[in-house]
Amino acid sequence: MSRVGSRFWLWITLACLALASTPGSLAHAGFEYNVRDLGVLAGGSQSFALGISSTGLVTGYGNLPGSGSRAFVSGTGGLVNLGVLPNYASSQGNAVNASGMVAGFSQGPAGGSDSTMQAMTAQANSAPQAINYLPGQVTSFATGINDGGRVVGYGADLQGQFQGFVVAAGSHTPTALTGFTPLGATEAFAISNSGLIVGSAAFSGGAWHAMATTGPGTTAVDLGTLAGGSSSYALAVSENGSYIVGYGDVAGGATHAFLYSASGGIVDLGTLGGTTLSIAQGVNDARDIVGQSGSAGGGIPFLDTPADGMRNLNALVDPSAGFSIQTATGINNNGQISATGIDADGHVHGLLLTPVGGVPEPSSLVILLLGGATFALFHRLRRA
């Protein structure tokens, strides 16, 4: 694999092991989540869920025999094929906002290298739109989008130099995220509804540090690294910007999921029992976190909450629903989770998990407390 997109593919690999589902949406007493099978694209046999919106829309990609993969967004009538940029072979959705706008990329131009990718946005019932490359770049990914329509991502030039970017709502011309370290290389993975952009920036000695910024021309906050580690990468941020999650290395070279907040700094979330690696991929305003914990023998999806800590997500879903959940990639403020699972026949489908009893209204006290945490982080950014 080329240097270009290596960390992106670590993220995707941990988020896209083989998975599946069976039809229906089932609730069972004693379990915490209903399971909705998102199905597959017309003509396809597999789907993988990678992101979820504040309103419960899910995006990812599904296979089409003989036609590569296609980005999708979930709809009332099943998955909607979002198409592919002209002259490209495949596409993938990475993030989706409340209005159904998807950020992702198309890959493998006809007659070109399969490693060539171009960032795009897409929406049901309209052709996908390319996001222009930054000067000198030859490949790019769109990795995040907020409800205001701002898009973030990153690309690379022929030498594998990474550069993060942000795109204003309604535009397809990116603005580089630069100047955060002397080396200048950055990646952007997610953006909150409050406008906080998270990703990573290059430091000397090959190290990368998770970072947060409010955009071009502002000073980024270095989120630091875990004890004994040299690198960290921020992958997701809560809608209001209070919490940031990702992964970093620790002493001995293992990878652990982390949680960052303005009040608590960077915190090692550890791993599920019997595993040695973990990665956090989604977080909501209540500090509920989803991700994967695993080892050489495979990965286990987890839900980490303030009340119960890190738990195997499969233990929270009735096994009679027919799914072994393999990955959990996002969680919204209603507690809904984008996931991918596999059934007894080996079928891999994207899933939507919804808390039993529906989607609760957040308490005003929680909103007040989280609003204060968001202000603290933005205040720190402005002072830096």
Sequence and secondary structure as in RCSB ss.txt:
>XXXX:A:sequence
MSRVGSRFWLWITLACLALASTPGSLAHAGFEYNVRDLGVLAGGSQSFALGISSTGLVTGYGNLPGSGSRAFVSG
TGGLVNLGVLPNYASSQGNAVNASGMVAGFSQGPAGGSDSTMQAMTAQANSAPQAINYLPGQVTSFATGINDGGR
VVGYGADLQGQFQGFVVAAGSHTPTALTGFTPLGATEAFAISNSGLIVGSAAFSGGAWHAMATTGPGTTAVDLGT
LAGGSSSYALAVSENGSYIVGYGDVAGGATHAFLYSASGGIVDLGTLGGTTLSIAQGVNDARDIVGQSGSAGGGI
PFLDTPADGMRNLNALVDPSAGFSIQTATGINNNGQISATGIDADGHVHGLLLTPVGGVPEPSSLVILLLGGATF
ALFHRLRRA
>XXXX:A:secstr
  STTHHHHHHHHHH SS    SSEE  TT SEEEEE    TT S EEEEEE TTS EEEEEE TTS EEEEEEE
TTEEEE    TTEEEEEEEEE TT  EEEEEEEETTS TT EEEEEE TTS  EE    TTEEEEEEEEE TT  
EEEEEEETT  EEEEEE TT    EE   SSTT  EEEEEE TT  EEEEEE GGG EEEEEESSTTS  EEEE 
 TT S EEEEEE TTSSEEEEEEE TTS EEEEEEETTTEEEEEE  TT  EEEEEEE TT  EEEEEEETTEEE
EEEEETTTEEEEGGGGB GGG  EEEEEEEE TT  EEEEEE TT  EEEEEEEETT      HHHHHHHHHHHH
HHHHHHHH 
